[in-house]
């Protein structure tokens, strides 16, 4: 069959079967923003998704794109399990999006004058290494110098041996602080889960609230995220998007692996729609004051480590050429959440691997393709 004919038939089939936010999405060949950038037609987006699922051998691929109050697309293709189609209503582990949320909590506390970003951790946890020097901001932007327990071979071996293990916060910190600080606080940058384990514990001490209540009060309830939660176990409420992993050199269902090793950096559960509302809130800055928004994306890490002016780590989120991005990849779940404040644009891509998939951040690869269609004049730079 002629390739172009095959592609046109695929586009027609996808356009006929997909769910769109309004009939206008089907009628309009493209959606234009105020800056003159053209957003690609929904059928083209669907073709990118279908081709990517096949190219990467994925089990499931979920994608949502929103601009302001308009849904460009919200769809799920593939299977959660054998003969169980994936749906947009399924719950999944949001991983590092938890980091973005706890940093938003921190900034909301700053907005209310309860803490300052330059407060040292010694105020609440004097026993920590360099407690008098390390600040709340250095935890949130990963410049504390704290080693990452997740990179420690002892931890890796233990977690691979028993992925259902319930880890305690102190166990994780004991592993991390068995290694000396990598540099003096503020002098360089390294992504470290340890920072966010410490920050999460500090937020609990500061507020007197457990993290599940804190996130509900500060993030989930204000945004109406009725399908998001921060559990204290490996349970996921139904319906569930199942995940698969080859981390232990065998293809296996990893859905109920215990995420406790991520502690405050990855326990959150959500859905495509809730994540989209979160991304839109980030795009609009609706949870923060103007000062809080500026603090979230201040280029405090530029020139440190690999950070540069167009691609740097802010407070719990990556600034990437105007996009604000989080891209967790763990336990068989891969996610890409992105917000473009200049256009009130939000995008979420979630993937699970298939038997023959490579070990790549597929959601990030797919998101880059989508951005080429959505905002060709504002690409997302290559990163992790």
matplotlib code that plots the C-alpha trace (Angstrom):
import matplotlib.pyplot as plt

x = [0.0, 1.2, 2.7, 0.8, -2.5, -1.9, -1.1, -4.2, -6.4, -4.8, -5.5, -9.1, -9.6, -8.0, -10.0, -13.2, -12.6, -10.8, -12.4, -11.9, -12.7, -15.1, -16.5, -14.4, -11.3, -12.4, -13.6, -10.5, -7.3, -5.2, -5.5, -3.5, -2.3, -1.9, 1.9, 1.3, 2.5, 0.3, -0.9, -1.0, -4.3, -5.7, -5.5, -1.8, -1.3, -3.1, -1.0, 2.2, 0.8, -0.1, 3.2, 5.1, 3.3, 4.2, 7.8, 8.6, 6.6, 4.6, 1.8, -0.1, 0.1, -2.0, -1.9, -3.7, -3.2, -5.0, -4.9, -6.7, -10.2, -10.0, -9.1, -7.1, -7.0, -7.4, -6.9, -5.6, -4.3, -3.1, -3.7, -3.3, -3.2, -3.8, -7.2, -7.8, -7.8, -6.1, -8.4, -7.9, -9.7, -7.0, -4.8, -1.1, 2.0, 3.0, 6.6, 8.6, 5.4, 5.3, 8.5, 6.9, 3.9, 5.9, 7.9, 4.6, 3.6, 6.9, 6.3, 2.8, 4.2, 6.7, 3.8, 2.0, 5.2, 5.5, 9.1, 11.7, 13.6, 16.9, 16.0, 18.5, 17.3, 18.9, 15.8, 13.8, 16.4, 19.8, 21.1, 21.4, 24.8, 25.6, 22.2, 23.3, 24.4, 21.8, 18.7, 15.2, 15.9, 19.0, 16.9, 14.3, 16.7, 19.1, 22.2, 22.6, 25.4, 23.6, 24.4, 21.6, 20.8, 19.1, 22.6, 24.1, 24.8, 23.7, 20.3, 20.0, 20.8, 18.4, 15.6, 16.0, 16.1, 12.8, 10.8, 7.9, 10.0, 8.6, 11.4, 11.6, 12.8, 15.6, 16.9, 17.1, 18.9, 21.3, 22.3, 22.6, 24.7, 27.1, 28.7, 30.2, 28.6, 29.5, 30.4, 29.8, 26.1, 25.3, 28.5, 27.3, 24.3, 23.3, 19.8, 19.3, 16.2, 17.7, 16.9, 13.2, 13.1, 14.5, 12.3, 9.2, 10.0, 10.7, 7.4, 5.7, 7.6, 6.9, 3.2, 2.5, 0.6, 1.4, 2.2, -1.1, -3.1, -0.7, -1.0, -4.8, -5.0, -2.5, -2.7, -5.4, -8.4, -7.7, -7.3, -10.2, -7.9, -10.4, -8.5, -5.1, -3.7, -0.6, -0.9, 1.2, 1.3, 1.6, -2.1, -3.6, -7.4, -9.2, -9.2, -5.5, -3.0, -0.7, 3.0, 5.8, 9.5, 12.7, 14.8, 15.5, 16.4, 13.0, 9.8, 7.3, 4.3, 5.6, 2.3, 2.3, 6.0, 6.3, 7.2, 8.2, 11.8, 10.8, 9.4, 8.3, 9.8, 7.4, 4.5, 1.7, -1.0, -3.1, -4.9, -4.4, -7.1, -5.9, -2.3, -3.6, -5.3, -2.1, -0.1, -2.6, -2.4, 1.4, 1.1, -1.3, 0.5, -2.8, -1.4, 1.2, 1.7, 3.7, 6.7, 6.2, 6.0, 9.2, 10.9, 9.7, 11.6, 14.4, 17.6, 19.5, 21.2, 22.4, 26.1, 26.1, 26.6, 24.9, 22.4, 22.4, 20.2, 17.7, 17.7, 18.0, 16.5, 14.2, 12.3, 11.2, 10.7, 12.8, 12.8, 13.3, 13.1, 10.0, 8.4, 8.1, 8.7, 8.7, 9.7, 9.6, 10.6, 10.5, 8.9, 7.6, 5.8, 7.1, 5.5, 6.1, 4.2, 4.8, 3.4, 4.0, 2.9, 3.2, 0.3, -1.6, -0.7, -0.4, 0.6, 0.8, 2.2, 2.2, 3.6, 4.1, 6.5, 5.9, 7.8, 10.2, 10.5, 13.9, 14.7, 14.2, 12.2, 9.5, 7.2, 9.9, 10.7, 7.0, 6.5, 9.3, 7.6, 4.3, 6.0, 7.4, 3.8, 2.3, 4.9, 7.5, 9.0, 9.5, 11.0, 12.0, 15.8, 17.2, 17.6, 17.5]
y = [0.0, 3.5, 5.1, 8.4, 6.6, 4.4, 7.5, 9.3, 6.3, 6.1, 9.8, 9.4, 6.3, 8.1, 11.3, 9.3, 7.3, 9.8, 11.9, 15.6, 18.5, 20.1, 19.7, 22.8, 20.7, 18.4, 21.2, 23.4, 22.4, 24.1, 26.2, 29.5, 31.3, 35.0, 34.8, 33.4, 29.9, 27.2, 24.3, 21.1, 19.5, 16.9, 14.2, 14.9, 14.5, 11.2, 10.0, 10.9, 8.9, 5.9, 5.7, 6.3, 3.5, 1.1, 2.4, 2.0, -1.2, 0.3, -1.4, 1.8, 5.4, 8.1, 11.7, 14.9, 18.4, 21.5, 25.2, 27.4, 26.0, 24.0, 20.3, 19.8, 16.0, 13.4, 9.9, 6.4, 3.8, 0.3, -2.0, -1.8, -5.6, -8.3, -7.7, -4.8, -1.5, 1.5, 4.4, 8.0, 7.3, 4.9, 5.8, 5.7, 6.6, 10.2, 9.8, 13.0, 15.1, 14.7, 16.7, 19.5, 19.4, 19.6, 22.5, 24.2, 23.6, 25.2, 28.2, 28.6, 28.6, 31.3, 33.3, 33.2, 34.3, 31.2, 30.4, 32.0, 30.2, 31.1, 29.6, 26.9, 23.4, 23.7, 25.6, 22.3, 19.5, 20.5, 16.9, 16.9, 17.3, 21.0, 21.9, 25.5, 26.0, 24.1, 26.1, 25.3, 26.7, 24.5, 21.5, 22.5, 23.3, 20.4, 22.5, 21.2, 18.8, 15.9, 12.6, 10.7, 7.5, 6.2, 6.0, 3.9, 0.3, -1.0, 0.6, -0.5, -4.2, -4.2, -2.6, -4.9, -7.9, -7.0, -4.3, -4.8, -3.7, -0.9, 1.7, 4.1, 7.7, 7.2, 4.1, 6.2, 9.0, 6.7, 5.3, 8.8, 10.3, 7.4, 9.3, 12.7, 15.8, 16.1, 19.8, 22.7, 23.8, 26.1, 25.6, 23.1, 21.1, 17.4, 15.9, 14.0, 12.3, 12.9, 16.6, 16.0, 13.3, 15.9, 18.7, 16.6, 15.8, 19.4, 20.5, 18.1, 19.5, 23.1, 22.6, 19.8, 18.0, 14.6, 14.8, 13.3, 15.9, 18.7, 17.9, 17.5, 20.9, 22.9, 21.3, 18.7, 20.5, 24.0, 22.6, 20.1, 17.1, 14.5, 11.5, 12.3, 11.1, 10.4, 6.9, 5.3, 1.9, 0.3, 0.3, 2.1, 2.8, 1.3, 1.5, 1.0, 1.5, -1.5, -0.9, -3.3, -3.3, -4.9, -3.4, -6.9, -8.3, -10.0, -8.5, -8.4, -6.5, -3.8, -2.1, -2.9, -2.5, -0.5, 3.1, 3.9, 4.2, 7.4, 8.7, 12.3, 12.5, 10.0, 8.5, 10.5, 8.8, 10.6, 10.4, 11.9, 14.5, 15.5, 15.8, 18.0, 20.3, 20.5, 21.4, 24.1, 25.5, 25.6, 27.3, 29.9, 30.3, 30.0, 28.5, 31.1, 34.9, 36.7, 36.5, 32.8, 32.2, 34.0, 32.1, 28.8, 29.5, 31.8, 30.8, 30.1, 27.0, 28.4, 27.9, 25.1, 21.5, 21.1, 23.9, 26.7, 29.6, 27.8, 24.6, 24.6, 23.2, 25.5, 24.7, 21.1, 21.7, 22.0, 25.2, 24.2, 27.1, 28.6, 25.2, 24.0, 20.2, 17.2, 13.7, 10.9, 7.4, 4.6, 1.3, 0.8, 4.2, 6.9, 10.4, 13.7, 16.7, 20.1, 23.6, 26.6, 29.7, 32.0, 30.1, 28.7, 25.3, 22.0, 18.6, 15.2, 12.0, 8.7, 5.4, 1.8, -0.5, -3.7, -6.9, -5.6, -2.0, -0.4, 1.1, 4.8, 7.7, 7.1, 9.8, 12.4, 11.2, 11.4, 14.8, 16.2, 15.0, 16.6, 19.9, 20.0, 20.0, 22.1, 24.9, 24.4, 27.8, 26.9, 23.3, 21.6, 21.2, 17.7, 16.6, 13.3]
z = [0.0, -0.8, 2.4, 2.0, 1.4, 4.4, 6.6, 5.3, 6.2, 9.6, 10.2, 9.1, 11.4, 14.4, 13.8, 13.7, 16.8, 19.2, 21.9, 21.5, 23.8, 21.3, 17.8, 16.8, 17.3, 14.5, 12.2, 12.5, 10.7, 13.5, 16.5, 16.6, 19.8, 20.2, 19.5, 16.0, 16.8, 15.2, 17.2, 15.1, 14.1, 16.4, 13.7, 13.3, 17.0, 17.0, 14.1, 16.1, 19.1, 17.1, 15.2, 18.4, 20.2, 17.4, 17.1, 20.8, 21.3, 24.1, 26.0, 26.7, 25.7, 27.3, 26.2, 27.1, 25.7, 26.9, 26.2, 28.6, 29.1, 25.9, 25.6, 22.4, 23.0, 25.7, 24.7, 25.6, 23.2, 23.9, 26.8, 30.6, 30.7, 28.1, 26.6, 29.1, 27.1, 28.7, 29.5, 30.4, 33.8, 35.0, 38.0, 37.7, 39.8, 39.2, 40.5, 40.4, 39.9, 43.7, 43.9, 41.9, 44.3, 47.5, 46.1, 45.3, 49.0, 50.1, 47.9, 49.2, 52.8, 51.7, 50.1, 53.5, 55.3, 57.3, 56.1, 53.8, 51.1, 52.7, 56.1, 57.1, 57.8, 61.3, 62.4, 62.3, 61.9, 63.4, 63.3, 59.5, 57.8, 57.2, 58.8, 59.5, 55.9, 53.8, 53.0, 52.0, 48.5, 48.2, 48.9, 46.4, 43.6, 44.4, 45.2, 48.8, 47.9, 49.5, 47.8, 46.1, 47.9, 44.7, 43.1, 46.0, 44.9, 48.3, 47.9, 44.2, 45.1, 48.1, 46.2, 43.2, 45.5, 47.1, 45.2, 47.6, 50.6, 52.8, 53.2, 56.1, 55.7, 58.1, 56.2, 53.0, 54.7, 56.5, 53.0, 51.6, 54.4, 54.5, 51.6, 52.3, 50.8, 47.1, 47.4, 49.7, 49.7, 46.9, 45.0, 42.4, 41.4, 41.3, 41.1, 44.3, 45.7, 49.2, 48.9, 48.6, 51.3, 53.6, 52.3, 52.6, 56.3, 56.9, 55.5, 57.9, 60.8, 59.8, 59.4, 61.8, 59.0, 57.4, 53.7, 52.5, 54.4, 53.3, 49.6, 49.9, 51.6, 49.5, 46.0, 45.4, 47.0, 45.6, 42.1, 42.3, 41.8, 43.0, 41.6, 43.1, 46.4, 48.4, 49.8, 52.5, 50.8, 47.3, 46.7, 43.7, 43.5, 40.6, 37.6, 37.4, 34.5, 34.9, 34.5, 33.4, 34.0, 32.9, 35.8, 37.1, 33.7, 33.2, 31.8, 34.7, 36.1, 38.4, 39.2, 42.9, 43.6, 46.7, 45.9, 49.5, 48.4, 46.7, 50.0, 49.6, 46.1, 44.3, 46.2, 44.5, 42.4, 39.8, 36.5, 33.1, 33.7, 37.2, 35.9, 33.1, 35.6, 37.6, 34.5, 33.6, 37.1, 36.7, 33.3, 34.8, 38.1, 39.9, 43.1, 43.7, 44.1, 41.3, 43.6, 44.2, 40.4, 39.9, 42.7, 41.2, 37.9, 39.1, 37.3, 40.6, 39.2, 35.9, 35.6, 38.2, 36.9, 33.6, 34.0, 31.4, 30.6, 28.4, 30.4, 34.1, 37.3, 39.2, 42.4, 41.8, 38.1, 34.9, 32.9, 29.3, 26.8, 28.4, 29.1, 32.7, 32.8, 35.0, 33.6, 36.1, 35.0, 37.6, 38.4, 34.9, 34.8, 32.5, 32.5, 30.9, 32.3, 30.7, 31.0, 28.7, 30.6, 27.6, 25.9, 28.9, 27.3, 29.2, 28.0, 29.7, 28.2, 30.1, 28.8, 29.9, 28.1, 26.2, 26.0, 23.4, 24.4, 25.0, 28.4, 27.4, 28.6, 25.9, 27.2, 26.8, 23.2, 22.3, 23.9, 21.8, 18.7, 19.8, 20.6, 17.1, 15.9, 18.7, 19.0, 16.3, 17.2, 20.8, 21.0, 24.3, 24.5, 24.8, 28.4, 30.4]

ax = plt.figure().add_subplot(projection="3d")
ax.plot(x, y, z, "-o")
ax.set_aspect("equal")
plt.show()
